[in-house]
Amino acid sequence: MIVVVMGVSGAGKTTIGEALARELGWRFLDADEYHPARNVAKMAAGQPLEDHDREPWLDRLNSILRTEGDAVLACSALKEKYRRRLADGIKRLKWVYLKGDFELIDSRLGRRRHRYMPAALLRSQFEALEPPQRAIVVDVAGDVTSCVDFIKRSLP
């Protein structure tokens, strides 16, 4: 099974995704590691990505996921069309939506340094976000252990 831990920047995708993968004994993948250099430069300059910027990235991630057995992917996957592209051809995939309000996540971003994603882009991520219809919804106000335990209990 592929579990995609999704949400806006600062929601905890990497932290929770890594912890979940460790608990399950599965491989962890961070979608940020697969962005083309052009996308990284654009985000580092404070420019939000457009849909056409994401297409090659999503296709690459889908190709990788098709070769995986059990794995956890941390990926923003903000829009339904991105999620469809990621999931194409994958039989067993579960979405985990890390949900938090703008103030909470903004305060977290203020305390961290991402290598290319400035906190200034958070508003554009919330504006682009289309919450998934079928997902395990996790309130990220809780601690990492509680979030991971909830996800594990919710997986089929």
N, C-alpha and C positions, 0 to 999 in steps of 0.2 A: 504494500500500500504506500502511496505517496501522501504525505500530510503537508499541506501548504499553510504556513503560518503567515497571515497577511494583515495589513493595516498601514496606517500612515507612518512616516518617519518618526522615530522616537516612541512608538507604541510598545517596543520590546521584542520585535520579531527575532532578532539575533539572539538576545539573551534567553528568551523563552524557548525559541527553536532549538538552540544548542542544548539546553537543559532537558528538553523533551527527547531529543535524539539520544542523549546519554542514557536517560531512564529506559528508553525502549531498546537500546543497543543497536540503533540504526545510524546510517550515514547522515550527516548534516551538510546541507548546501546553502550558501548565502548568495542570493541572486545578485547582490551588489558586486560580487566578484566577477560577474560575466558581462557587465556593461561595456559596450564599445568605448574606446578612448574619447571619441567625439561626444558621447553622452556625459561622460565624467567631466570633461572640460566645460560643457554647457552648464551642468549643475553647479560646479565649483564657481562659475561666474555668476551664480544666483539666478539662472534662467531655468524655468520649469521645462521639463521635457514635453514635447508634443506627441500625439499618438504615433506619427510616422517615425519618430525617434525610437520608440519602444519596440516596433515590429521586429527588427532583426534580433534584438535582445530576447524577446518573448519566444521567437522561433528557436533560438539557440537553447534556451532553457527547456523548451518542450522536447527537443531532440535529446538532451541529457536525461530528462526525467523518463523518457521512453526506455532508456537502457538500465534504469535503476530497479532494484527489487523494492525493499523497504527503505524509505528515506524521508527526511524532513527538509523542506525547502522554506527558507525565510524570503518572502517576496512581497512587495507592496501590493501588487495585483488590485489596484484601486477600482478598476472598472470591470463590468461584466464581460465586455468583449476581450479584455486582457485575460480574464480567467478562462474564457472559452478557448482562447488560443493556447494558453498554458496546458489545459487539460485535454486537448485534442488527441484522441487515440490512446489515452491512458484509462485503463479499465477500472482501477481502484484508486480513487483520489478523494481526499477529504479536506475541506476548507476549514481553517480555524481563523476566525476574525477577532483580532485584538482590538477591542473597543475602549476608547477613552475620550473624555471631552477635551476640547482645545486647550483649556487652561492647564490641566494636568500634564498633557503631553508637551505643551510649550515650556512648562517649568522644567521638565526633564531634559528637553533639548538645550535649555540654557545652562545645564550642568555638564554637558558632554561636548566633545569635539569629534565630529565625523570627518573622515578624510576628504570628503568632497560635498557633502549635503549640508548646506547652511540652514540654520534654523529659520531664516527668512522665507524659505520655500514651504514651510508648514501650512500656511493659509491656503496656498494653491493645492496642496494635497487634500486638505479637508474639502475644498470646493470640487475637486475631481472625484472624490470618494463616492462610490455607489455600493452601499453595504450589500453583502451577498444575501440572497434569499434563503439558501440552504447551507448553513455553516454552524460549527460550534462557536458560539459567541462568548468571548472571555472578557470580563471586566478587568482592565489592566490596573485598576486602583489597588488590587491585591498584590501580595508579594509573589515572587517568581515560583516558589514551591507550591503555593496554593493554586496558581494558574496552571502549572504543569499537572498537578494532581487532578484538577477539574478536567483538563483535556484528556488525560489518560482514561478517566472514568467514562468520558463521553465517546471515545472511539469505539467503533463496532468490533 
